[in-house]
Amino acid sequence: AEAEAGEVGPLTERLVREARLRGAAIYMEGFDRLLDDDHRHRLAQVFRAVDTGPEMVFLAGDVEWEPGRDLCRRPFVRVGFNRPSHALRRAMWDQALKKEDIDPADREHLGAVAGKFRFNGGQILDAADTARNLSRLRLGRGGKVHPEDLYEACRRHSNQKLGRLARKIVPGATWEDIVLPADCLEQLRSITHFVRHRAQVFESWGFGRKLSLGKGVNALFAGPSGTGKTMAAEILAGDLGLDLYKIDLSTVVSKYIGETEKNLARIFTEAETSNAILFFDEADALFGKRSEVRDSHDRYANIEISYLLQQMETFEGVAILATNLRKNMDDAFVRRLAFTIHFPFPEADDRLRIWRGTWPAAAPVSSDVDLDFMARRFRLAGGNIRNIALAAAFLAADDGKTVAMPHLIRATRQEFHKMGKACVRTDFEPYYDIIAPGANGGGTP
């Protein structure tokens, strides 16, 4: 609090005086906060104070830095502490969870946890303590740490700042819920293979030494609205046991020069240590094509896209970009992505599968519901189909009845109005009189 109020110099002087009286060393954590240009004068105050301090002064931070001679007049040695390798993280987990903490059959999960959550030693110890505490809350486990305790503990010790920059989505969908062509599903599963085995491939097999960039999982999901892009991201997060964060572009893009880059830098920096999946919806608004430079606005827009190219190439986490319009994405940007998956508009057979999979087992659906008719007659995306099914369920609940065709037809009309589509008689026959009473000489059933 004193440092934020501009008292860095006097505070450091008191710290130095106390250390000299006690014959102690000084350890200053979070030192890199002073490296911004706005705090340059405070940085000079700190070095003037430590120049008269004890022999050992430790400056700890996340950013590599070397002082100029105008700042530091005493010997300065920079020591880097790299992120632990997968093998070292696995060994740390083995040491943190003793034999009495976890069953032998569940110890194999430690390798997967070490691969997905790139923690340092302190984070591993903290997560192990949390996992033990979670195991004590579960009845009938005998106090042993189970895999779900491990994953929950790791998620709790990740993303502690990312939640301020993005919206967390709790995955609810599974592989059985999504309807896509076989090649599309195969590509989605390839993403899970990449995440699960990247430590083995990059570290144990040495591929990481061959690559300076491109070690992250960057994917583009392209397709019309409602075809399952967000659901696919949820499925990947749930299958991998990782948190999913959706980036709100309105909080990222700024009209002020340089602010968009700063916002993106904060997101990617935090995501690098958060072990979460970043999901950029409607990404063409942010990752669009570079344009011909006609004015200063075009020039800075192109600078933003180039900056994103650099960030995505160096990012070693999981980032998913979703767009309804693939043609609006910058081609050079797309070429640098590891995965590009097209989500096609569902045909009649796929729409029927979606209709059948939409209803929960407990939902009361009448035998007169003709899902084959709904799939053939109405060319709708999966998101629209789920909206109609949910609206029909509420209509049925209000009527105190089971879900029947009149409810589906009325819900379809509501969805058409939302989409700005006209309710044409030929689309709704033989049920048109449900939405237009008296059109065929009859009333509403």
C-alpha positions as CSV (number, residue, x, y, z in Angstrom):
1,A,0.0,0.0,0.0
2,E,2.9,2.4,0.8
3,A,4.5,1.5,-2.5
4,E,1.4,2.4,-4.4
5,A,1.2,5.7,-2.6
6,G,4.7,6.6,-3.8
7,E,6.6,5.7,-0.7
8,V,8.9,3.2,-2.3
9,G,12.1,5.2,-1.6
10,P,11.5,5.8,2.2
11,L,10.1,2.3,2.6
12,T,13.3,0.8,1.0
13,E,15.5,3.0,3.2
14,R,13.8,1.8,6.4
15,L,14.1,-1.8,5.1
16,V,17.8,-1.3,4.4
17,R,18.5,0.2,7.8
18,E,16.7,-2.6,9.6
19,A,18.6,-5.2,7.6
20,R,22.0,-3.6,8.4
21,L,21.2,-3.5,12.1
22,R,20.2,-7.2,12.1
23,G,23.0,-8.3,9.8
24,A,20.3,-9.8,7.4
25,A,19.8,-10.0,3.7
26,I,16.9,-8.4,1.8
27,Y,14.4,-10.2,-0.4
28,M,12.1,-8.0,-2.5
29,E,9.3,-10.0,-4.1
30,G,7.3,-8.6,-7.1
31,F,10.2,-6.3,-8.0
32,D,9.3,-6.3,-11.7
33,R,6.2,-4.1,-11.0
34,L,8.7,-1.2,-10.9
35,L,10.0,-1.9,-14.4
36,D,7.2,0.0,-16.2
37,D,8.1,3.4,-17.6
38,D,5.5,5.0,-15.2
39,H,7.5,3.7,-12.2
40,R,11.0,4.5,-13.4
41,H,11.6,7.2,-10.8
42,R,10.7,4.7,-8.0
43,L,13.1,2.1,-9.5
44,A,15.9,4.7,-9.1
45,Q,14.9,5.3,-5.5
46,V,15.1,1.6,-4.7
47,F,18.6,1.3,-6.2
48,R,19.9,4.3,-4.4
49,A,18.7,2.8,-1.2
50,V,20.1,-0.7,-1.7
51,D,23.5,0.6,-2.8
52,T,24.1,1.3,0.9
53,G,22.4,-1.9,2.1
54,P,23.7,-5.3,3.1
55,E,25.9,-7.4,0.8
56,M,23.0,-9.7,-0.3
57,V,19.9,-8.2,-1.8
58,F,17.5,-10.5,-3.8
59,L,15.1,-9.0,-6.3
60,A,12.4,-11.5,-7.4
61,G,10.1,-11.1,-10.3
62,D,8.6,-12.8,-13.4
63,V,10.4,-10.6,-16.0
64,E,14.0,-11.0,-17.1
65,W,15.9,-7.7,-16.8
66,E,19.4,-6.2,-16.6
67,P,20.0,-2.8,-14.9
68,G,22.1,-0.1,-16.6
69,R,25.2,1.4,-14.9
70,D,23.2,4.5,-14.0
71,L,21.0,2.4,-11.8
72,C,23.2,-0.2,-10.2
73,R,26.7,0.5,-9.0
74,R,27.3,-2.9,-7.3
75,P,27.8,-6.4,-8.7
76,F,24.5,-7.7,-10.2
77,V,23.9,-11.3,-11.1
78,R,20.7,-12.5,-12.8
79,V,19.6,-16.1,-12.1
80,G,16.8,-17.6,-14.1
81,F,14.4,-20.2,-12.7
82,N,12.8,-22.0,-15.6
83,R,9.4,-23.7,-15.4
84,P,9.9,-27.3,-14.1
85,S,9.9,-30.0,-16.9
86,H,7.1,-32.6,-17.0
87,A,9.4,-35.2,-15.5
88,L,10.3,-32.9,-12.6
89,R,6.7,-31.9,-12.1
90,R,5.7,-35.6,-11.9
91,A,8.4,-36.2,-9.4
92,M,7.2,-33.2,-7.3
93,W,3.7,-34.6,-7.3
94,D,5.0,-38.0,-6.2
95,Q,6.8,-36.4,-3.4
96,A,3.8,-34.1,-2.4
97,L,1.4,-37.0,-2.2
98,K,2.8,-39.8,-0.1
99,K,1.7,-43.5,-0.1
100,E,-0.9,-42.9,2.5
101,D,-2.5,-40.0,0.5
102,I,-3.3,-41.7,-2.8
103,D,-4.1,-45.3,-3.9
104,P,-1.4,-46.9,-6.2
105,A,-4.0,-47.4,-8.9
106,D,-4.7,-43.6,-9.0
107,R,-1.0,-42.6,-9.0
108,E,-0.9,-43.0,-12.8
109,H,-3.1,-39.9,-13.0
110,L,-0.3,-37.8,-11.6
111,G,1.5,-37.9,-14.9
112,A,-1.6,-36.5,-16.7
113,V,-2.0,-33.8,-14.1
114,A,1.6,-32.9,-14.4
115,G,1.2,-32.6,-18.2
116,K,-1.9,-30.5,-18.2
117,F,-1.2,-28.2,-15.3
118,R,2.3,-26.6,-15.7
119,F,2.7,-25.7,-12.0
120,N,5.9,-24.8,-10.2
121,G,7.0,-26.5,-7.0
122,G,5.1,-24.2,-4.7
123,Q,1.9,-24.5,-6.6
124,I,2.1,-28.3,-6.6
125,L,2.5,-28.4,-2.8
126,D,-0.5,-26.0,-2.4
127,A,-2.6,-28.1,-4.9
128,A,-1.7,-31.3,-3.1
129,D,-2.9,-29.8,0.2
130,T,-6.1,-28.7,-1.4
131,A,-6.6,-32.2,-2.9
132,R,-6.2,-33.8,0.6
133,N,-8.7,-31.3,2.0
134,L,-11.2,-32.1,-0.8
135,S,-10.8,-35.9,-0.1
136,R,-11.8,-35.4,3.5
137,L,-15.1,-33.9,2.4
138,R,-16.0,-36.9,0.4
139,L,-17.7,-39.7,2.3
140,G,-16.7,-43.3,1.8
141,R,-13.3,-42.6,0.3
142,G,-11.2,-43.6,3.3
143,G,-9.4,-40.2,3.2
144,K,-7.6,-41.1,-0.1
145,V,-7.1,-38.5,-2.8
146,H,-8.9,-39.5,-6.0
147,P,-8.4,-38.2,-9.5
148,E,-11.4,-35.8,-9.3
149,D,-9.8,-34.3,-6.2
150,L,-6.6,-33.7,-8.0
151,Y,-8.2,-32.0,-11.0
152,E,-10.5,-29.8,-8.8
153,A,-7.5,-28.8,-6.6
154,C,-5.5,-27.9,-9.7
155,R,-8.3,-25.8,-11.2
156,R,-8.7,-24.0,-7.9
157,H,-5.0,-23.0,-8.0
158,S,-5.2,-21.9,-11.6
159,N,-7.1,-18.9,-13.2
160,Q,-7.1,-16.8,-10.0
161,K,-6.7,-13.6,-12.1
162,L,-8.0,-14.8,-15.4
163,G,-11.6,-14.6,-14.1
164,R,-11.2,-10.8,-14.0
165,L,-10.4,-10.7,-17.7
166,A,-12.8,-13.3,-19.1
167,R,-16.0,-15.2,-18.3
168,K,-15.8,-18.7,-17.0
169,I,-18.0,-21.3,-18.7
170,V,-18.8,-24.5,-16.8
171,P,-18.7,-27.4,-19.3
172,G,-21.9,-29.4,-19.5
173,A,-21.8,-31.1,-22.9
174,T,-20.1,-34.4,-23.7
175,W,-19.1,-36.2,-26.9
176,E,-22.5,-37.9,-27.0
177,D,-24.2,-34.5,-27.3
178,I,-22.6,-33.1,-30.4
179,V,-23.5,-34.1,-34.0
180,L,-20.8,-33.5,-36.5
181,P,-19.2,-35.3,-39.5
182,A,-16.7,-38.0,-38.6
183,D,-13.7,-36.1,-39.9
184,C,-14.6,-33.1,-37.8
185,L,-14.9,-35.2,-34.7
186,E,-11.6,-36.8,-35.5
187,Q,-9.9,-33.4,-35.6
188,L,-11.5,-32.4,-32.3
189,R,-10.2,-35.6,-30.7
190,S,-6.7,-34.8,-32.1
191,I,-6.7,-31.6,-30.0
192,T,-7.2,-33.7,-26.9
193,H,-4.4,-36.0,-28.0
194,F,-2.1,-32.9,-28.4
195,V,-2.9,-31.6,-24.9
196,R,-2.6,-35.0,-23.2
197,H,0.7,-36.0,-24.8
198,R,2.5,-32.7,-25.5
199,A,4.9,-33.2,-22.5
200,Q,5.9,-36.6,-23.8
201,V,6.4,-35.5,-27.4
202,F,8.0,-32.1,-26.7
203,E,10.1,-33.1,-23.7
204,S,10.7,-36.8,-23.6
205,W,10.9,-37.3,-27.4
206,G,12.8,-34.0,-27.9
207,F,10.5,-32.3,-30.5
208,G,10.5,-29.2,-28.3
209,R,14.2,-28.6,-29.0
210,K,13.3,-28.5,-32.7
211,L,10.7,-25.9,-32.3
212,S,11.1,-22.3,-31.1
213,L,7.4,-21.5,-31.7
214,G,4.1,-23.3,-32.2
215,K,4.2,-25.4,-29.0
216,G,0.7,-24.3,-28.0
217,V,-2.7,-25.6,-29.2
218,N,-4.3,-23.0,-31.4
219,A,-7.5,-23.9,-33.2
220,L,-10.0,-22.1,-35.5
221,F,-13.6,-23.2,-35.3
222,A,-15.4,-21.9,-38.4
223,G,-19.0,-22.3,-39.3
224,P,-22.5,-20.8,-39.2
225,S,-24.0,-19.8,-35.9
226,G,-25.5,-22.6,-33.9
227,T,-23.5,-25.4,-35.5
228,G,-21.7,-26.4,-32.3
229,K,-18.6,-24.4,-32.0
230,T,-19.1,-23.3,-28.4
231,M,-20.4,-26.8,-27.5
232,A,-17.2,-28.3,-29.0
233,A,-15.1,-26.0,-26.8
234,E,-17.1,-27.2,-23.7
235,I,-16.5,-30.8,-24.6
236,L,-12.8,-30.4,-25.0
237,A,-12.5,-28.6,-21.7
238,G,-14.7,-31.2,-19.9
239,D,-12.8,-34.1,-21.4
240,L,-9.4,-32.6,-20.5
241,G,-10.4,-31.5,-17.0
242,L,-9.5,-27.9,-17.8
243,D,-11.4,-24.7,-17.2
244,L,-12.9,-22.8,-20.1
245,Y,-12.8,-19.0,-20.3
246,K,-14.7,-17.0,-22.9
247,I,-13.1,-13.7,-23.9
248,D,-15.5,-10.8,-24.1
249,L,-14.2,-8.8,-27.1
250,S,-16.0,-5.7,-25.9
251,T,-13.6,-5.6,-23.0
252,V,-10.5,-6.2,-25.2
253,V,-10.9,-4.0,-28.3
254,S,-10.3,-0.3,-27.5
255,K,-10.5,2.7,-29.7
256,Y,-7.4,4.1,-28.1
257,I,-4.1,3.4,-29.7
258,G,-2.1,0.6,-28.0
259,E,-4.9,-0.3,-25.5
260,T,-6.0,-3.4,-27.4
261,E,-2.5,-4.8,-27.4
262,K,-2.2,-4.1,-23.6
263,N,-5.5,-5.9,-22.9
264,L,-4.4,-8.9,-25.0
265,A,-1.0,-9.0,-23.4
266,R,-2.7,-9.2,-20.0
267,I,-5.0,-12.1,-21.1
268,F,-2.2,-14.2,-22.7
269,T,0.2,-13.5,-19.9
270,E,-2.3,-14.7,-17.3
271,A,-3.5,-17.6,-19.5
272,E,0.1,-18.9,-19.8
273,T,0.1,-19.8,-16.1
274,S,-3.6,-20.4,-15.7
275,N,-3.8,-23.8,-17.4
276,A,-7.1,-23.0,-19.0
277,I,-8.6,-23.0,-22.5
278,L,-9.2,-19.5,-24.0
279,F,-12.2,-19.2,-26.2
280,F,-12.5,-16.2,-28.5
281,D,-16.0,-16.1,-29.9
282,E,-16.7,-14.1,-33.1
283,A,-13.0,-13.8,-33.5
284,D,-13.1,-12.2,-36.9
285,A,-13.9,-9.0,-35.1
286,L,-10.5,-9.1,-33.6
287,F,-8.5,-11.4,-35.8
288,G,-9.8,-10.2,-39.2
289,K,-8.0,-9.6,-42.4
290,R,-5.4,-6.9,-42.6
291,S,-6.5,-4.1,-44.9
292,E,-4.9,-1.7,-47.3
293,V,-3.6,1.2,-45.4
294,R,-5.6,4.3,-46.3
295,D,-5.4,6.1,-43.0
296,S,-4.0,5.9,-39.4
297,H,-6.9,3.7,-38.3
298,D,-6.0,1.1,-40.9
299,R,-2.4,1.2,-39.9
300,Y,-3.1,0.6,-36.2
301,A,-5.7,-2.1,-37.0
302,N,-3.0,-4.0,-38.9
303,I,-0.5,-3.5,-36.1
304,E,-3.1,-5.1,-33.7
305,I,-3.4,-8.2,-36.0
306,S,0.3,-8.5,-36.4
307,Y,0.7,-8.3,-32.6
308,L,-1.9,-11.1,-32.3
309,L,0.0,-13.3,-34.7
310,Q,3.1,-12.9,-32.5
311,Q,1.1,-13.7,-29.3
312,M,-0.6,-16.8,-30.8
313,E,2.7,-18.1,-32.0
314,T,4.5,-17.8,-28.6
315,F,1.5,-18.9,-26.5
316,E,2.0,-22.4,-25.2
317,G,-1.6,-22.9,-23.8
318,V,-4.8,-23.8,-25.5
319,A,-6.6,-21.0,-27.5
320,I,-9.7,-21.6,-29.6
321,L,-11.0,-18.9,-32.1
322,A,-14.6,-19.2,-33.3
323,T,-15.9,-17.4,-36.3
324,N,-19.1,-17.5,-38.4
325,L,-17.3,-16.1,-41.4
326,R,-14.1,-17.9,-42.3
327,K,-13.5,-15.7,-45.3
328,N,-13.1,-12.7,-43.0
329,M,-10.1,-14.2,-41.2
330,D,-6.6,-13.1,-42.1
331,D,-5.0,-15.9,-44.3
332,A,-1.5,-15.5,-42.8
333,F,-3.1,-15.8,-39.4
334,V,-5.0,-19.0,-40.2
335,R,-1.9,-20.7,-41.7
336,R,-0.1,-20.4,-38.3
337,L,-2.9,-22.2,-36.5
338,A,-2.4,-25.9,-35.6
339,F,-6.0,-26.9,-36.2
340,T,-8.7,-25.5,-38.5
341,I,-12.0,-27.2,-38.2
342,H,-15.1,-26.4,-40.3
343,F,-18.5,-26.9,-38.6
344,P,-21.0,-27.5,-41.5
345,F,-24.7,-26.7,-41.4
346,P,-26.4,-29.9,-40.5
347,E,-28.3,-31.8,-43.2
348,A,-31.6,-33.6,-42.6
349,D,-30.1,-36.8,-41.2
350,D,-27.9,-34.9,-38.8
351,R,-30.8,-32.6,-37.8
352,L,-32.8,-35.7,-36.9
353,R,-30.0,-36.9,-34.7
354,I,-29.9,-33.5,-33.0
355,W,-33.7,-33.5,-32.5
356,R,-33.5,-37.0,-30.9
357,G,-30.6,-36.1,-28.7
358,T,-32.1,-32.8,-27.4
359,W,-34.7,-34.3,-25.1
360,P,-33.6,-35.3,-21.5
361,A,-34.7,-38.8,-20.4
362,A,-37.1,-37.3,-17.9
363,A,-38.8,-35.0,-20.4
364,P,-42.4,-36.0,-21.1
365,V,-42.7,-36.2,-24.9
366,S,-46.0,-37.2,-26.5
367,S,-46.0,-40.1,-29.0
368,D,-47.5,-37.8,-31.7
369,V,-44.3,-35.7,-31.9
370,D,-42.9,-36.2,-35.4
371,L,-39.2,-35.4,-35.2
372,D,-38.6,-36.7,-38.7
373,F,-41.0,-34.1,-40.0
374,M,-39.3,-31.4,-37.9
375,A,-35.8,-32.4,-39.3
376,R,-36.9,-32.6,-42.9
377,R,-39.1,-29.5,-43.0
378,F,-37.2,-27.0,-41.1
379,R,-33.6,-26.3,-42.1
380,L,-32.2,-25.2,-38.7
381,A,-28.9,-25.3,-36.9
382,G,-28.4,-27.3,-33.8
383,G,-28.5,-24.2,-31.6
384,N,-31.9,-23.2,-33.0
385,I,-33.2,-26.8,-32.6
386,R,-32.2,-26.8,-28.9
387,N,-33.9,-23.4,-28.5
388,I,-37.2,-24.7,-30.0
389,A,-37.1,-27.9,-27.8
390,L,-36.6,-25.8,-24.7
391,A,-39.4,-23.3,-25.6
392,A,-41.7,-26.2,-26.4
393,A,-41.0,-27.7,-23.0
394,F,-42.0,-24.5,-21.3
395,L,-45.2,-24.2,-23.4
396,A,-46.1,-27.8,-22.4
397,A,-45.4,-27.1,-18.8
398,D,-47.7,-24.1,-18.9
399,D,-50.4,-26.2,-20.4
400,G,-49.9,-28.9,-17.8
401,K,-49.4,-31.4,-20.6
402,T,-46.7,-33.5,-22.2
403,V,-44.7,-32.0,-25.1
404,A,-46.8,-32.4,-28.3
405,M,-46.6,-31.2,-31.9
406,P,-48.6,-28.0,-31.3
407,H,-46.0,-26.9,-28.7
408,L,-43.1,-27.6,-31.2
409,I,-44.8,-25.7,-34.0
410,R,-45.6,-22.7,-31.8
411,A,-42.0,-22.8,-30.5
412,T,-40.7,-23.0,-34.1
413,R,-42.7,-19.9,-35.0
414,Q,-41.1,-18.1,-32.0
415,E,-37.6,-19.1,-33.2
416,F,-38.4,-18.0,-36.7
417,H,-39.4,-14.5,-35.4
418,K,-36.1,-14.3,-33.5
419,M,-34.2,-15.2,-36.7
420,G,-36.2,-12.7,-38.8
421,K,-37.7,-15.4,-41.0
422,A,-41.2,-15.4,-42.3
423,C,-43.6,-18.3,-41.4
424,V,-44.5,-19.6,-44.8
425,R,-47.6,-21.9,-45.1
426,T,-45.7,-24.5,-47.2
427,D,-43.1,-24.8,-44.4
428,F,-45.6,-25.5,-41.7
429,E,-48.3,-27.6,-43.5
430,P,-50.2,-29.6,-42.3
431,Y,-49.7,-27.7,-38.9
432,Y,-50.1,-24.2,-40.3
433,D,-53.5,-23.6,-38.5
434,I,-51.7,-24.0,-35.2
435,I,-49.9,-20.7,-35.7
436,A,-52.6,-19.1,-37.9
437,P,-56.0,-20.1,-36.3
438,G,-58.7,-20.2,-38.9
439,A,-56.4,-20.3,-41.9
440,N,-57.7,-23.8,-42.9
441,G,-61.2,-23.2,-41.5
442,G,-60.3,-24.7,-38.1
443,G,-59.1,-23.5,-34.7
444,T,-56.1,-24.1,-32.6
445,P,-55.9,-27.8,-31.4
